[in-house]
Each structure stands twice: as structure tokens, then as C-alpha cells.
Amino acid sequence: MSLDEPKKIGLIIGREWSWPSAFINEVNRRDQGVVAEFVKLGGTALGKLYDYQVIIDRMSHEIPYYRTVMKHAAMQGVYTINNPFTWSTDDKFIGLAAVQDAGLHTLPTTVLPNKRVESHHVPESFRNLDYPMDWKGIIDQVGVPAILKDVHTGSREFARRVSNVDDLIRTYDESDTRTVILQPIIETKEYIHCFVFGKEQARVLAYNRDDDNYLEEADFIDEQTEAAVIDAALRICRLYGYDMNMAEFIMHEGELIVINPSNPVPEIDIDQMPAEHFKWCVNALADFAIRMAHDPQPQTGWQYS
């Protein structure tokens, strides 16, 4: 690349529409020696050089080929948002274990064996499993009502409510090859999401679970709560090494509880959030991506110890 050529930020996206176009327009509008565009892929040769200083990945959790490409790009020094090596090891159970060890409050959570596995196996493959499982003990540990859901971050494909042991066994039988976790459902209207970009900029939003959108403001988020949420969300991002994340919290009986520490592909939709918050998300990530394009820092990953 010659010195007078602009730096390039590439986007890998899926079904979203409002955020990608707004981000590309914002980066290109600033005229800071950086341009943003969609990455085009179609068979990647070993040793291929990437024409990007930064790639923002919002789809490799669904397309395995994209994840391999992102790892390849990161190995060649492309600043990847988020780090694909960390992202590959991320799941909700380990994330909750990590934030619990960090002193944050979480929900009782149990991870269950796979109902079915795709690889060839024989009965002896499962000699370590305690079977039949103690379904009543599992329910007693977590409590009901509860939710059985996919352990993978960013996945809402499988989430089922259970009310008793029979519910749990029937729903577990539907989980197929998924690894699933069981968590209690806390009846509350006080849901809080915190978006973080670049491990530094954070935005707290009240989430309306019933309508799947964000509120302009909420009485249950005072200055003290907002500060606690931001502190926890920043700690989580630095723990994972994520430059783009959304952590989910609830307020329950005056206590702040982490219910999902990581969503490396947070939904950013103009139809879901007030325009002020949408604009902030676009600008915050544009600020960070442009800075990394000009002055890339060492790519950070999992910081758990």
C-alpha cells in the first residue's frame, strides 16, 4: 500500500441493514484517511494477504468459513473486531464462571450433557456420564421457572421455559446436538444492557423484554446503578479482550446481576433503539476502528487468570 492510499476497514455482516450502512457512511464521511466497505470472500488461499487494516466481524459465529478466514487475517496482523481466537472459546457457562470469579453476581447455572452427538460413537464413549441424571437435583439447584438455552454466545435459536422435572426432560430431549445450560427465570422488568466499544466507551440502556426494544430512560437506572453497570461491563470486556460487546444485567431486589456477560455481536438496529443511542453506537465503533486502522495495537485476548 502506498502512503497516499487510504487505510481500509472491512465489514463481515449478515442480515442486519441499518447499522452497516450507517457505519460505512460515518467512516467515509469523516475523510480521515480511512474508508469502510464490505469484505468480499470466495475461497481463501493459504498465505493470502488481506487488503484491510481492520475487519469488523459480525457473522463468523454463524458461518464457520468466515471464522477460519478471520483467524487467518488475525495471524497476518489485521486488527480483528472481535478477536476470533477468543471468540472461538467463548460460551455462556464459562463466561458466567469467569465473572463470578471476578466477584460479580450471577444466576445459578447448570450445563448439561449433549442429548446427542454428531460424531461416530458407541455406548462406551459415554462411560464418564452419570446416567440417568438426577433431574430433580438439577431442578432443585437451579429453581423454577427456569430456561434451558444454547450455551453458545450470541445464540437465541434454542431457548425453552421449563416449570418442573417433566418439562425439563421433555425439553432436554429436544436439544438434539446442542450443549445447553439451565438457569432460573427471575421475574423482573428491570433489564439493563450495556454496549462497550474499544474496552473504553460504554453506553447503558434500559431494555424492554416484552417488546424487544430499548427505552429512552428508566427510573430503575440511577447514577449509582449506571456507574456499577459500566464498571462491570468494562471489566468483562477487558477479561475477554473484546472490542465490541454487550453485557446483560437485571436488577433484582436491589442487586445487580449479570445474566449474560458476552454478546460479541450485539444487535444495533435503528428500529430497536432510540436514534440517540443508535448514533452513539455507530460513532463509538467508528472512533475505535479508525484509530486501530491508523495505529493498530497488539490484539488482546482472554485475560482470565
N, C-alpha and C positions, 0 to 999 in steps of 0.2 A: 504494500500500500504506500503510495506517495504521500508526502507530508501535507499536500493540499487536498487530498481526498477526505471526505467526512468519515468519522467513525460510524459504525453501524450497530444498531440494536435490532435483534431479530425476535419475533414472537412466534411461539408454537401454541395454537389455540384449538378450541373445539367448537361447541355450539353457541358460545356467547357472541353477542353482537355489539352492545353499546360500549363496553369498556375497551376492546381492542381499537376500534376506530377513534375513540376519544383520546386514547393514549398515543397512538401514532400521530394524530393531528397536533397534540400538545407538544410532543418532542420536536416534530418538524417545524412547528410554528416558532419555536424559541430561537432557531437559527444559531445554535451554539456549537456548530461543527459536528453535529451528530444527527443521523437520520434513523428512523424506525420503519420497519417493514415486516411483512410476514415471511417466515422461513419456508422455503420450498425444498422438499425432500423426496427422493425416489431411488433408493439404492445407494448405499454409502460405502465407498471403498476404504479399506484399511489404510491409514496414513493420510486420508483426505484432510486438507487444510480448510478451515471454516472462515468465511468472509465476514465474521462478526466479532466484535469485542465483547458483546453481552448478548446472551439469549435468555429470554424470559419464557419459562416452560409452564404452560397451564393445561397440558394434555397428556404427558407421558405416563400418568397414573392409569390411563385407560388404554394406551397404545404401547405395548412392550417395545416395538421397534424404536419409537421415539425415545424411550428410556435408555436404550443402548446407545443411540446417537448422542444423547445428552452427556452420557458418561464419556464417550469418545471425545466430544468437544471440550469437556472439562479437563481431560487429560492433556489437551493441546493448549490449555491456558485461556480458553474462553470463559469469561465470568458467567456462571450459570445461576439463574434465579428460578428455583432453589437448587442447592447442591444435590445432584442426582444420587450420589453415593449415600448421603444421609437419608434422603427421601426413601430410598430402597429399603432401608432398615426400619422405617417408621411404622408403628402401629399403635392403636389406641391404648392397648393394655400396657405396653412398655412405656408409652408416654405418661400415662397416669401413675405408673410406678415411679418414674423419674421425678415428676412434680411432687409426688407425695414425699419422696426422699428429700426434696428441696424445701420441705416444710409447708407446702400449700395444701389446703383441704380438698379432698376428692371424695367420690362416692364409693361405697363398697362395690367391688367389681370382681367377677369370676370369668376366666377364659375356659372354654370347653373344648374337648377333643373334637376333631372333624367327624361328622357323621359318615362321610365317605371321602376317600382319596382317589385321585385320578390315576396314580401310578400303579403298576402291577404289584399286587401284594397277596400274601397268604395269611391265614389266621395267626401264624407265629410272628408276623410283623407287628402285632399289637400286644406283645407279651407284657409290656410295661403299663398297659392301661388297666385301671381298676374298674372292672365291669361285672355286674351292672353298676352304673354310677349311683351315688347317693343323692337322688334327685331332691328328696325332702331336705337334706342337709344343705344343698346348694341354694334352695329357696329360702331356708331359714337364715343363711349367711347374708344373702342379698336383700331379701324382703320383697313384698309385692304391694302394689302393682310394680312390674319390672318390664324392662325392654331387652329383647335379645337382638343384637345387631352385629353387623360385619366388623371385624377388628381393624380392617384397613382404613387408613386415614382418607378423608375425602369421599368415602363411600356411604351412600344412603340407599343403596339398592335393596338391602335386606335389613328391615327393622320391624320387629313384631312385638306387640304388647302381650304380656302373659300375666295371669292372675292367680294361678295355682300350679300344682305339680303336673296335673294332666295337660294343662295349657303348655307348660314348658316342654314336656316330652313330645307333644304333637308338633310344636313349632320347631323344636330342635330337629325333628325328623325331616323338616322342610329345608333345613340349612344346606343340605347337599354337601358340596366340597368346601364350603366357606369355613373359615375359622371365625367363631362368634364369641362375643362376650355378653354377660348378663349384668345389668345394672338396675338399681331401683329407679322408679319414676317419682320424682319429687313434684308434687302438685304446687305449682307457683306460676305467677305471671311475670315474675321478675327475672327475665333473661337478659344477659348482657353479652355483647360480642365486642371484642377489641381487635381492630386491624393494626398490624405493625408492618412497617416497611423499612428496610435497611437497618434493622435492630435498634432504631433510634426514634423514629416517628410513629406515634401511636394515636389512635382515634377510638373513643369509647362510644358505642351505640346501643340504645335500648332496642331489643328485638321482640317483635310481636309474633309469637309462635303460631297463634291461631291463623293469622293472615299471611305469614311468611314474608314479613317486610319489617323495615326499621322505622322507628318513631323519631319525630323531631326532638323530643326530650321526654324525660320520665322523672316522676317525683322520687322514685326509689334510688336514683343515682345522684347523690350529693357530692360535694367536693372531696370528702374523705373516701367515699366509695370509689369515685373516679380515680383518685390517686392510687388506691390499693389495686384496682384493676390494671392500670397502666404499669405499675411496678411488677405485678405478677406476669403480665403479658410480655414485657421486655425481658424478664428473667427466663421465661420459657423460650423466647426466640433465640436468646444467646446460648441457652442449653442445647438447642437443636442446631444452631448455626443457620437458621432460616432468615432470609431477607424479605420474605413475603409470607405472612401467616395471619390467621385469625383464630384467637383463643375464645372458647365459650365458657361462660360462667352463669351461675344462678345465685340469687340472694335467697337464703332460707333461714328464717328465724334469726335474722341479723348477721348471719355468717356468709362470707363469700366462698363459694365452692367452685372448683374447676370441674366441669363436666366433659370437656373435650379440649385438650391442650393444643392440638395442632390441626390446622386445616391449611396445607401449603398452597391450595388453590381456592382461596376464598371467593365466593360469588360477589362480583362487583357489577351491579345492574342498576341503571338509571330508573327502571320501573320498580325497583325493590327498595331503594333508599332515597331520602331527600337529596335534592340537587346539590346542596352544600357539602354533604358527606361524600357523594359520588365524585365531585370535583376535587375534594381533598385527596381521595384515594388515587385518582389519576395523577395529580400533581406530585404527591409524595413519592410514588414509584418512579415517575419521570425524573424527579430530582436525583434519586439514588442511582437509577440506571445510567443517566448522563454522566454522573460523577464517576461511576465504575468504567464507563467507556473511555473516559479521558485518563483516569488514574486508577486502574484496577488494583484492588488489594488482594492479599492472599485469600483464597477461598477457604472459609471456615466450615467445619462440620460439627458432628456430635461432640459436645463438651462434657459429657457425663463423667463423673469420677467419684 
